[in-house]
Amino acid sequence: MSQFMTTFGIWLGAFFTISIFSFLYKDNPFYKLAEQIFVGLSAGYWFIYTIYSILIPNLFGKILSDFNSNIMLLIPALLGMMMLIRLIPKLEWISRYPIALVIGTSAGISMLRYTQSDVLSQVAATMINPLGMNTIGEKIGSFILIIGTVCVIMYFYFSRKQEGILGATSKFGIWFLMISFGASFGYTVMARISLLIGRLQFLLGDWLHIIKP
Amino acid sequence: MKRFLPLMVTFFIGIIVISSEFIPHKPFSSINAGLENWFLIISGFAILLGQISLIKVNSNKVYIKAENWQYYLIGLISFGVMVLCGILWGTQDANGILGSHVDLSKWLGSKPFVYLFDNVYQHLSSTMFALLAFFIASAAYRAFIMRSFESNLLMIAAVVVMLGRTTIGTSFTAWLPQGWRFLHLPDVANFVMNYPTNAAQRAIMISAALGIVGSSLRILLGIERSYLGGGD
């Protein structure tokens, strides 16, 4: 019976794969069906994930195993329940307290962590001596790295009108941004194409057995 | 008062978190870890809130028989099936309220939740993203026919990186003599990734981080209040 269910699973996968690809022709009931099932299953998956991976190990499991030591956890439990009260429009204001705690914590943590990891560390990594590099390629690259970083930061400086030296450097910064976006675009295309190849391998290999997996 | 007290909570919690970073003594040293755990638990409830809100919106569409309501009903049913499978028979690592139910797992080849994930969800998810390959291609075509200097830079970088990371791209420049190896496509792609792209990414990180620090300060000082929503 397990063999039958495995085959049935492959047919299910093939049906949903073709249903989604049918959107390339035009919007149709098969695509709409697959889309809504995807939304439903995604929501269901994250619901279960939240319960089993966040709430049980961090809250319910601890409270049920040792209530006295974890009595403080009743506070976030209560705040979480207050968050759910947001669904009742008249009592919506109650949910501001857990939101305030979440926002206050994340604002405090973000300020420190981003300053450390994304400002100080990145600035320090840019303060290099290009002439101390081993090869000509590395020397040229390091000059490009320093100039590019400064020019792009100048482009993001919006407190003054971008003209004169500021305008010229920010224009140079746009060129660096374009190269970066192009490279990111190339990687995105490659990732999507590899997914497409995976889908075709599934359809032609696992399902139709035309190619060997 | 309904807005003032939450603002004070945000301010004090933010100040405590920041102070605890600079005061390595009790109770400050343990506050951060505790608050992060609280943050995780409340975020868990926030995710549940999102799911319940989705059910509410879709149920309403089914109830008033809005256009395409049948599909929303199917969405709700698939949500229910996934949740029921997860709660009753558990996930790959955890048992549900009916235990691991070995017989059913033997029949399906895996637990029902895992079976649905492997045979439906994973296929839907990867096909949905694979579909984007076609739309990216058409969007790229529209962007590249603009033929400005900037769009050309973008296209050249994209092509170099794509070719430099594939076998066919490598073979294009494989015939180059040793003295011209710096023009070998994988090396050019590596150079583009290591220097100009790295410079732009670094500048974006620094600028975004400065923006986050500014926004965080505005939130803590109560200048930015939009997260509290409308009303009194």
Interface residues (C-beta under 8 A of the other chain):
Chain A: M1 S2 M5 T6 G9 I10 L12 G13 F16 T17 I20 F21 F23 L24 K32 L33 A34 E35 Q36 I37 F38 V39 G40 L41 S42 A43 G44 Y45 W46 F47 I48 Y49 T50 I51 Y52 I54 L55 I56 N58 L59 M72 L73 I75 P76 A77 L79 G80 M81 M83 L84 R86 L87 E92 W93 R96 Y97 P98 I99 A100 L101 V102 I103 G104 T105 S106 A107 G108 I109 S110 M111 L112 Y114 T115 S117 D118 V119 Q122 V123 A125 T126 G137 G141 S142 I144 L145 I146 I147 G148 T149 V150 C151 V152 I153 Y155 F156 G173 I174 W175 F176 L177 M178 I179 S180 F181 G182 A183 S184 F185 G186 Y187 T188 V189 M190 R192 I193 L195 L196 G198 R199 F202
Chain B: K2 R3 L5 P6 L7 V9 T10 F11 F12 I13 G14 I15 I16 V17 I18 E21 N32 G34 L35 E36 N37 W38 F39 L40 I41 I42 S43 G44 F45 A46 I47 L48 L49 Q51 I52 S53 L54 I55 K56 N68 Y71 Y72 I74 G75 L76 I77 S78 F79 G80 V81 M82 V83 G86 I87 G90 T91 D93 A94 K106 W107 L108 G109 F113 Y115 L116 F117 D118 N119 V120 Y121 Q122 H123 L124 S125 S126 T127 M128 F129 A130 L131 L132 A133 F134 I136 A137 A140 F149 E150 S151 L153 L154 M155 I156 A157 A158 V159 V160 V161 M162 R165 T166 F182 F191 V192 M193 N194 Y195 P196 T197 N198 A199 A200 Q201 R202 A203 I204 M205 I206 S207 A208 A209 L210 I212 V213 S215 S216 L217 I219 L220 Y227 L228 G229 G231 D232
